[in-house]
Structure formats: C-alpha cells, structure tokens
Amino acid sequence: MDSQVEAVARAFYAVEREEQSWDYEFDVVKDTYRGLALEALQLLDQHQTYRTPEANTSGVTDWPAVA
C-alpha cells in the first residue's frame, strides 16, 4: 500500500504544483500529500466494499447518506 500512497501523492502534487519537483520538496509537504493520498485510497476501498454486485446490480451507485 505504501507504493500506492506514494504514487497517488505524487499525482496530487503534480496536478497542483505543475512546475515544481517532488524530489526537491520538503518532507512536511510530501507528508501532507501522502496523508491526502492515504485518505483517498481508504475512501476508494470503502466505496468498493460498499458497492458489491449483490447489493447493486443496476450499475447505479447508491451513496450512503452523509451526516
């Protein structure tokens, strides 16, 4: 999962900071993007777990209510 987090973090960084280099960025900035990436991957995993073929065969996503 660490390599997935790193890949997503780099992708988020590239989208927001097009002309800057990840390799020369401060660790605190990289850690911020890694945290965002981890959260995104966890949400994706929750979504995939929630949406099983038995629960939804229509192809339409039924999102849980947000409080």
Backbone hydrogen bonds, N-H to C=O, Kabsch-Sander energy under -0.5 kcal/mol:
donor,donor_aa,acceptor,acceptor_aa,energy
5,V,1,M,-2.7
6,E,2,D,-2.5
7,A,3,S,-2.2
8,V,4,Q,-2.6
9,A,5,V,-2.8
10,R,6,E,-2.4
11,A,7,A,-1.8
12,F,8,V,-2.8
13,Y,9,A,-2.6
14,A,10,R,-2.6
15,V,11,A,-1.9
16,E,12,F,-1.9
17,R,13,Y,-3.0
20,Q,17,R,-1.6
22,W,20,Q,-0.5
24,Y,21,S,-0.8
25,E,22,W,-1.4
29,V,26,F,-0.6
30,K,26,F,-2.2
31,D,27,D,-2.9
32,T,28,V,-1.4
33,Y,29,V,-2.0
34,R,30,K,-2.5
35,G,31,D,-2.2
36,L,32,T,-1.9
37,A,33,Y,-2.4
38,L,34,R,-2.6
39,E,35,G,-2.2
40,A,36,L,-2.3
41,L,37,A,-2.5
42,Q,38,L,-2.3
43,L,39,E,-2.3
44,L,40,A,-2.2
45,D,41,L,-2.2
46,Q,42,Q,-2.3
47,H,43,L,-2.4
48,Q,44,L,-2.5
49,T,45,D,-2.2
50,Y,46,Q,-2.7
51,R,47,H,-2.3
52,T,50,Y,-1.3
56,N,52,T,-1.6
63,W,61,T,-0.8
67,A,65,A,-0.5
